Amino acid sequence: MNSLELSNLIKQTLEDRHGNDVDIVDLTEKSTIADYFVIATARNSAHVRALCDEIEEKLEALDIYVTRKEGLRDGRWAVLDYDNVLVHVFNSDTRDFFCLEKLWKDSKIKAENE
């Protein structure tokens, strides 16, 4: 599975579990951090953790394992690192404050089936 396919699978998983405003940001020409960010908003800290748990379970079933994860305890901003894909799950206040999409404003936000 390539990075874009993985990003789309994560996006669909987040949307299926009622993650809001799910975006895929293409970093392939902009950064060596990752190929893509998948960014989503959760309703509250419990929802942040539930979304991250669902992603991990779905991907582990496909033998894809998270390399690192941060922020699950606090539940305001959790990051799952899948090497070439970084998943950011925010509560709404934290997402509005950091607004990662604006930091990477020159990066194209990918549509799911692009």
C-alpha positions in Angstrom: 0.0 0.0 0.0 1.5 3.3 -1.0 1.3 6.5 1.1 -1.7 8.0 -0.6 -3.6 4.8 -0.4 -2.8 4.6 3.3 -3.9 8.2 3.7 -7.2 7.6 2.0 -7.8 4.5 4.2 -7.1 6.5 7.3 -9.4 9.3 6.1 -12.2 6.9 5.4 -11.8 5.3 8.8 -11.9 8.7 10.5 -15.0 9.7 8.6 -16.7 6.3 9.4 -16.2 7.0 13.1 -17.6 10.6 12.8 -14.3 12.5 12.6 -15.0 15.9 11.2 -13.3 18.0 8.6 -10.9 15.3 7.5 -8.3 16.6 5.2 -5.3 15.0 3.5 -2.4 17.4 3.0 0.2 16.5 0.3 3.7 17.2 1.6 5.6 15.1 -1.1 7.2 18.1 -2.7 7.3 20.3 0.5 8.9 18.3 3.3 10.9 15.2 4.3 8.8 14.9 7.5 6.2 12.8 5.7 4.4 12.4 2.4 1.0 13.2 3.8 -0.7 14.6 6.8 -4.2 13.4 7.6 -5.9 15.9 9.8 -9.3 15.5 11.6 -11.3 17.1 14.3 -12.9 15.1 17.2 -15.8 16.2 19.4 -13.9 15.8 22.7 -10.9 14.1 24.3 -12.6 10.7 24.5 -13.4 10.9 20.8 -9.8 11.8 20.0 -8.7 8.6 21.7 -11.4 6.5 20.1 -10.5 7.7 16.6 -6.9 6.9 17.2 -7.7 3.5 18.6 -9.9 2.7 15.6 -7.1 3.7 13.2 -4.6 1.6 15.0 -6.9 -1.5 15.1 -7.8 -1.2 11.4 -4.2 -0.9 10.3 -2.9 -3.5 12.6 -5.3 -5.9 11.0 -3.5 -5.1 7.7 0.0 -5.6 9.4 0.6 -1.9 9.4 1.8 -0.6 12.8 2.2 2.8 14.2 5.8 3.9 14.7 5.2 6.5 17.3 2.2 8.1 19.0 1.8 11.2 21.2 -1.0 13.1 22.9 -3.5 10.3 23.6 -3.5 10.9 27.4 -4.3 14.6 27.1 -6.7 14.1 24.2 -6.5 17.6 22.7 -4.0 16.8 19.9 -3.0 13.2 19.2 -0.4 12.3 16.5 0.0 8.8 15.0 3.2 8.3 13.0 3.0 5.8 10.2 6.4 7.0 8.8 5.3 8.5 5.5 1.8 9.4 6.8 1.3 11.5 10.0 -2.2 11.5 11.5 -3.3 14.5 13.5 -6.5 14.3 15.5 -7.5 17.5 17.3 -10.3 18.7 19.4 -11.8 21.8 17.7 -10.2 24.5 19.8 -6.7 23.0 19.3 -7.2 22.6 15.6 -8.3 26.2 15.2 -5.3 27.4 17.2 -2.6 25.5 15.3 -4.3 25.3 11.9 -1.8 23.0 10.3 -3.5 23.5 6.9 -2.5 27.2 6.9 1.1 26.3 7.8 1.2 24.2 4.7 -1.0 26.6 2.7 0.9 26.0 -0.5 0.4 22.3 -0.3 -2.5 20.8 -2.2 -5.2 19.2 -0.1 -5.8 15.8 -1.8 -9.3 14.6 -2.6 -10.0 11.0 -1.6 -10.0 9.4 -5.0 -7.3 11.6 -6.6 
